[in-house]
């Protein structure tokens, strides 16, 4: 890896916590009302990774979950399908066998949600998920190693997993609730992107881990600074605690304002959610919807 401290200095966004809060407030003041429309709600449906990551998941419940996507057009024929279905690795075969629509099969893998297992296990889990049909892989940034200052180990781990993924999209979950500060979120984003992450994601949604707007802003700013240098686009995914249409519009507004409208396409912007889809559908149709 290049000198990591040079990269930290080069790609720092140059803002402290208070400055980030002020920037987010100003950004939403100028863009939220413009984006808080049914047209954007429809677009946001297409950016959702529908997620079921419960201890009670089983083949029958996951099959029923996928069938909701298969039958979506018969219920909401003029609305777009979600971007993906996100499940534990062992349920990828179930999704693959059941899914009839052209949406991504997203697998959390690599020791999700804590990233605390052997590297061999992480690689095996990623490889098995891909072999079973996963088209995207979400892994968790090793926060413990980061807090110990093991930056080179983190780079090696993520880059090795990306090599296993080849052309399959790799999302790295920074777990911003644990990183907490602007500096830590910046550094984790820089390491992950430099190691080959195709997306950086806010949170697992487990153990109280949730997305927040300040972290989203910092991550998008880092993406914007790094993309011209690395010569490729990097996506952003918000997840954890995003349930209302207005919540989703706020994240959409940050991506649009910081990275541009092109970055709001589902190929570069995702929201991991379970209840959000129903709330968007309710606000679009004007009726209470409990479809998913």
Residue pairs with C-beta under 8 A, 6 or more apart in sequence:
1 151
1 152
1 155
1 156
1 194
1 195
2 194
4 151
4 152
4 155
4 190
4 191
7 190
7 194
8 186
8 187
8 190
10 225
11 186
11 190
11 222
11 225
11 226
12 183
12 186
13 20
13 182
13 186
13 218
13 221
13 222
13 225
15 23
15 182
15 218
15 221
16 182
17 181
17 182
17 214
20 182
20 214
20 217
20 218
21 214
23 217
24 213
24 214
24 217
24 254
27 217
27 253
27 254
27 257
27 258
28 213
28 250
28 253
28 254
30 257
31 253
31 256
31 257
32 249
32 250
32 253
35 249
35 252
35 253
35 256
36 245
36 246
36 249
38 283
38 284
40 249
40 252
41 245
41 248
41 249
41 280
41 283
41 284
42 79
42 80
42 284
43 80
43 252
43 264
44 245
44 248
44 249
44 252
44 271
44 276
44 280
45 79
45 80
45 81
45 82
45 277
45 280
45 281
45 284
46 80
46 81
46 82
46 83
46 266
47 82
47 83
47 252
47 264
47 266
47 269
47 270
47 271
48 82
48 83
48 84
48 270
48 271
48 272
48 273
48 276
48 277
48 280
49 82
49 83
49 84
49 85
49 86
49 104
49 106
49 237
49 239
49 270
49 271
49 272
49 273
50 65
50 69
50 82
50 84
50 85
50 86
50 273
50 274
50 277
50 292
51 85
51 86
51 87
51 205
51 239
51 272
51 273
51 274
52 61
52 62
52 65
52 85
52 86
52 87
52 274
53 86
53 87
53 88
53 108
53 205
53 206
57 87
57 88
57 91
59 91
59 94
62 87
62 91
62 94
62 95
62 98
63 94
63 98
65 85
65 292
66 85
66 94
66 95
66 98
66 99
67 98
68 291
68 292
69 81
69 82
69 85
69 99
69 101
69 103
70 98
70 99
70 100
70 101
72 79
72 81
72 101
72 291
73 81
73 101
75 291
76 281
76 291
79 281
79 284
81 101
81 102
81 103
82 103
82 277
83 103
83 104
83 266
83 270
84 103
84 104
84 105
84 106
84 135
84 136
84 270
85 95
85 99
85 103
85 104
85 105
85 106
86 106
86 107
86 108
86 138
86 272
87 94
87 95
87 105
87 106
87 107
87 108
88 107
88 108
88 112
89 107
89 108
89 109
89 125
89 128
89 129
89 132
89 134
92 105
92 107
92 129
92 132
92 133
92 134
93 132
93 133
95 105
95 133
96 105
96 132
96 133
99 105
104 135
104 136
104 169
105 133
105 134
105 135
105 136
106 134
106 135
106 136
106 137
106 138
106 171
107 129
107 130
107 132
107 134
107 136
107 137
107 138
108 138
108 139
108 204
109 122
109 125
109 126
109 129
109 134
109 137
109 138
109 139
110 122
110 123
110 125
110 126
110 137
110 139
110 140
110 161
111 117
111 121
111 122
111 125
111 139
111 140
112 138
112 139
112 140
112 204
113 140
113 173
113 204
113 206
113 207
113 209
114 140
115 122
115 139
115 140
115 141
115 142
115 143
115 144
116 142
116 144
119 157
119 160
122 139
122 157
122 161
123 160
123 161
123 164
126 137
126 139
126 161
126 164
126 165
127 164
129 137
130 137
130 164
130 165
130 168
134 168
135 168
135 169
136 168
136 169
136 170
136 171
137 161
137 165
137 168
137 169
137 170
137 171
138 171
138 173
138 201
138 237
138 272
139 158
139 161
139 170
139 171
139 172
139 173
140 172
140 173
140 175
140 204
141 154
141 158
141 172
141 173
141 174
141 175
141 188
141 192
142 153
142 154
142 157
143 175
143 178
143 179
143 188
145 153
145 154
145 157
146 154
146 179
146 184
146 187
146 188
146 191
151 187
151 191
154 191
154 195
155 191
155 194
155 195
156 195
157 195
158 170
158 172
158 191
158 192
158 195
158 196
158 197
159 195
159 196
161 170
162 170
162 195
162 196
162 197
162 198
163 196
169 198
169 199
169 235
170 196
170 197
170 198
170 199
171 197
171 198
171 199
171 200
171 201
171 235
171 237
171 270
172 192
172 195
172 197
172 199
172 200
172 201
173 201
173 202
173 203
173 204
173 239
174 185
174 188
174 189
174 192
174 200
174 201
174 202
174 203
174 215
174 219
175 203
175 204
175 209
176 185
176 202
176 203
176 209
176 211
176 212
176 215
176 219
177 203
177 208
177 209
177 210
177 212
177 240
178 209
179 185
179 188
179 215
182 214
182 218
185 215
185 218
185 219
186 218
186 222
189 200
189 218
189 219
189 222
189 223
190 222
190 226
192 200
193 200
193 222
193 223
193 226
193 230
193 234
194 226
194 230
197 234
198 234
198 235
199 234
199 235
199 236
199 237
199 268
199 270
200 219
200 222
200 223
200 234
200 235
200 236
200 237
201 236
201 237
201 238
201 239
201 270
201 272
202 210
202 211
202 212
202 215
202 216
202 219
202 237
202 238
202 239
202 240
203 209
203 210
203 211
203 238
203 239
203 240
203 241
204 239
204 240
205 239
205 240
205 241
205 272
209 240
210 240
210 241
211 238
211 239
211 240
211 241
211 242
211 251
213 250
213 251
213 254
216 236
216 238
216 251
216 254
216 255
217 254
217 258
219 236
220 236
220 254
220 255
220 258
220 259
220 263
221 258
223 234
223 236
223 259
224 258
224 259
226 234
227 233
227 234
233 263
233 268
234 268
235 263
235 267
235 268
235 269
235 270
236 255
236 259
236 263
236 268
236 269
236 270
237 269
237 270
237 271
237 272
238 251
238 270
238 271
238 272
239 271
239 272
239 273
240 272
241 247
242 248
242 251
242 271
242 272
242 273
242 276
243 273
243 275
243 276
243 279
244 276
244 279
245 276
245 279
245 280
245 283
247 276
248 271
248 273
248 276
248 280
251 271
252 264
252 269
255 263
255 264
255 269
256 263
256 264
259 268
262 268
263 269
274 292
275 292
277 291
277 292
278 289
278 290
278 291
278 292
281 289
281 291
282 288
282 289
